[in-house]
Amino acid sequence: MEEQLKPYHQSVKDTLKQDLTRYYEVDLDNCTMTPQMWVDELAECMLDSQKYKENFYKLLKEYNDEREQ
């Protein structure tokens, strides 16, 4: 069973990495976050991952809507 989930988890991980890259403008070489800011962001995520994920995808949608205009 676990072996069957690996491709799914890898796919989800790849999509999440793409979303983070886009949102933080790493793909545009425009990310202004410092290492400390990344640590703070990770800590926030680890405190309440479900709430953080919901908020991230809400912000990502807004960002994508703005970026596509």
URBEL-V377434 format. One line per field, one symbol per residue. ss: DSSP state (a for helix, b for strand, c for the rest). phi: phi as a letter, one per 40 degrees, with the letter a starting at -180 (. if undefined). burial: + if it has 24 or more other C-alpha atoms within 12 Angstrom, else -. A space follows every 10 residues. Layout:
BEGIN
ss: ???
phi: ???
burial: ???
END
This chain:
BEGIN
ss: caaaaaaaaa aaaaaaaaaa aaaccaaacc ccccaaaaaa aaaaaaacaa aaaaaaaaaa aaaaaaacc
phi: .ccccdcccc cccccccccc ccccfccbfb cbccdccccc cccccccacc cccccdcccc ccccccccc
burial: ---------- --------++ -+++------ ---------- ---------- -----+---+ ---------
END
